[in-house]
Amino acid sequence: MSEVSVSIVGAGNRGYDAYGNILSHREDTRVVAVAEPDEEKRVRFAKAYGIDREMCFTDWKELLAKDRLSDGIIIATPDRLHVDPLIEFAKKGYRILLEKPIAQSADDVLKILDCKETSGRVIVAHVLRYTPFYKTVKTFIDEGKIGKLIGLEQTEKIGFFHFAHSYVRGNWRNEKESGPTILTKSCHDADILHWLTGRACKKVISRGKLYYFNEQNKPQDASNRCLNCPVEKFCPYSAVKIYLQDNTDWPVSVISTDRSLKARKKAIKYGPYGRCVYSSDNDVVDHQTVFFVFDNDVIASFTMSAFTGKITRTLNIYGSHGEIIGDLESGNIELNIFGKEKKKYEVEKISGGHSGGDYGLIEEFVAWLRNDKNFVSTTLENSIHSHMMAFAAEHSRRLDGAAVSPGYFANLKKSDLNER
Ligand SMILES: NC(=O)c1ccc[n+]([C@@H]2O[C@H](COP(=O)([O-])OP(=O)(O)OC[C@H]3O[C@@H](n4cnc5c(N)ncnc54)[C@H](O)[C@@H]3O)[C@@H](O)[C@H]2O)c1
């Protein structure tokens, strides 16, 4: 079996835990290089996946400066560092797996469009499309099982502790540093809804705000850090509860490379993950609803919320002759064809890795690198469309729910994308 080689840029949670891990278990792939400024993370990666010293770099530009080192490259750097590496590695001839969001603004999307070398060279990490759950739902719709598609409802249940971890204390808490939640978290949902309907989105309407995680809601006696907070034991968002329990996988793996109790205590004593959720420097929205209207007048309503017990996505899809009801986390799908008996399906359950999405994504990336497949499902062009949907949702929210067209941002015409 011929082997393909891959380099990884950014050896953090995604680069190390997801991609490095999955690729290192494949016989047809070799991870050959890594770029990571944090020495501890770089060394951890090199040790775990057997990378030669001279193939370890402290910055993506250092790796870029070498002649092309591998067939493919994975860009898993922080959100603000996607566009420039994408353009430069594309120019160098790499085939690229790019983390979402592809860009933080519509202007940056245009920069990507201006670089012709990105065309046909990118697979975007919209992992949901690769899950058995969404693949099954898509097949039901495309086979016409529920007749004519009328409408969709999707709810992204982020989960109270996940929201506190990532969007109050963590990397995606602040718009200036990453972007609005509807982009950083829910660009996946815009992508899925665009894919399920198979149509262009023409209008977006949205409302939502940061309802809860701010000083106004801070309990009277609470202190600024959980470790010395007198009301910690009454708080579901407590860092002690999230990081000092038995689990040492995600999200604990994010706060410290050393997962011992001592190291974790230190991380929440001094680091960002020990801050009170009511006194952080977060400003991103914690609850938002969006209506996406497609060019065949199908409407998708979408809600993302911090305030859920489970981490999952649920959906209801309405058709002229039936409905689909599903829950991503449990893998349960109910197909109710009107006048017939309900059918219940339980799709293959894959724990972790975004319900199997990470594995499916890597499977397709490697098949594409091996030339076993000459196309990818999550193209840059599709992702550009769904990112415009997310930008439009944020713009509408800021305008108190005024209708906004995704094309408004870049005057993007469908033909612009088709020409590429
Ligand atoms: N597809 C998904 O479902 C999914 C899930 C989680 C995160 N993400 C995205 O993946 C990306 C990475 O997220 P993460 O959770 O791994 O974050 P992370 O902070 O754990 O990892 C990012 C890594 O990039 C490194 N880095 C910073 N500057 C660099 C540079 N100049 N050159 C090389 N590396 C550099 C950082 O030191 C860090 O280790 C983000 O854009 C995030 O939004 C996607």
The ligand as a MOL file (V3000), in Angstrom:
LIG
                    3D

  0  0  0     0  0            999 V3000
M  V30 BEGIN CTAB
M  V30 COUNTS 44 48 0 0 0
M  V30 BEGIN ATOM
M  V30 1 N -13.3340 21.1460 13.3570 0
M  V30 2 C -13.7610 21.2550 14.5970 0
M  V30 3 O -14.8120 20.7560 14.9600 0
M  V30 4 C -12.9230 21.9930 15.5950 0
M  V30 5 C -12.9950 21.7010 16.9710 0
M  V30 6 C -12.1800 22.4310 17.8470 0
M  V30 7 C -11.3360 23.4190 17.3560 0
M  V30 8 N -11.3220 23.6940 16.0280 0 CHG=1
M  V30 9 C -10.4370 24.7200 15.4570 0
M  V30 10 O -9.1190 24.1940 15.3780 0
M  V30 11 C -8.1430 25.2290 15.5780 0
M  V30 12 C -7.2070 24.8170 16.7010 0
M  V30 13 O -7.9570 24.6620 17.8810 0
M  V30 14 P -7.3410 23.9800 19.1850 0
M  V30 15 O -8.4550 23.6960 20.0900 0
M  V30 16 O -6.4250 22.8860 18.7710 0 CHG=-1
M  V30 17 O -6.4900 25.2020 19.7720 0
M  V30 18 P -5.1120 25.1100 20.5610 0
M  V30 19 O -4.8750 26.4690 21.0990 0
M  V30 20 O -5.1610 23.9710 21.5020 0
M  V30 21 O -4.0530 24.7740 19.4110 0
M  V30 22 C -3.5480 25.7110 18.4970 0
M  V30 23 C -2.0370 25.5440 18.4650 0
M  V30 24 O -1.4670 26.3800 17.4650 0
M  V30 25 C -0.2210 26.8220 17.9620 0
M  V30 26 N 0.2850 28.0050 17.2410 0
M  V30 27 C 0.1290 29.3160 17.5840 0
M  V30 28 N 0.8400 30.0850 16.7450 0
M  V30 29 C 1.4430 29.2620 15.8490 0
M  V30 30 C 2.3380 29.4790 14.7720 0
M  V30 31 N 2.7480 30.7160 14.4420 0
M  V30 32 N 2.7930 28.4130 14.0570 0
M  V30 33 C 2.4090 27.1480 14.4020 0
M  V30 34 N 1.5610 26.8850 15.4430 0
M  V30 35 C 1.0880 27.9300 16.1550 0
M  V30 36 C -0.5150 27.1080 19.4330 0
M  V30 37 O 0.6560 27.2090 20.2170 0
M  V30 38 C -1.3910 25.9440 19.8010 0
M  V30 39 O -0.6690 24.8550 20.3420 0
M  V30 40 C -8.9420 26.4880 15.8960 0
M  V30 41 O -9.0460 27.2680 14.7700 0
M  V30 42 C -10.3140 25.9600 16.3090 0
M  V30 43 O -11.3630 26.8600 16.0760 0
M  V30 44 C -12.0750 22.9920 15.1640 0
M  V30 END ATOM
M  V30 BEGIN BOND
M  V30 1 1 1 2
M  V30 2 2 2 3
M  V30 3 1 2 4
M  V30 4 1 4 5
M  V30 5 2 4 44
M  V30 6 2 5 6
M  V30 7 1 6 7
M  V30 8 2 7 8
M  V30 9 1 8 9
M  V30 10 1 8 44
M  V30 11 1 9 10
M  V30 12 1 9 42
M  V30 13 1 10 11
M  V30 14 1 11 12
M  V30 15 1 11 40
M  V30 16 1 12 13
M  V30 17 1 13 14
M  V30 18 2 14 15
M  V30 19 1 14 16
M  V30 20 1 14 17
M  V30 21 1 17 18
M  V30 22 2 18 19
M  V30 23 1 18 20
M  V30 24 1 18 21
M  V30 25 1 21 22
M  V30 26 1 22 23
M  V30 27 1 23 24
M  V30 28 1 23 38
M  V30 29 1 24 25
M  V30 30 1 25 26
M  V30 31 1 25 36
M  V30 32 1 26 27
M  V30 33 1 26 35
M  V30 34 2 27 28
M  V30 35 1 28 29
M  V30 36 1 29 30
M  V30 37 2 29 35
M  V30 38 1 30 31
M  V30 39 2 30 32
M  V30 40 1 32 33
M  V30 41 2 33 34
M  V30 42 1 34 35
M  V30 43 1 36 37
M  V30 44 1 36 38
M  V30 45 1 38 39
M  V30 46 1 40 41
M  V30 47 1 40 42
M  V30 48 1 42 43
M  V30 END BOND
M  V30 END CTAB
M  END
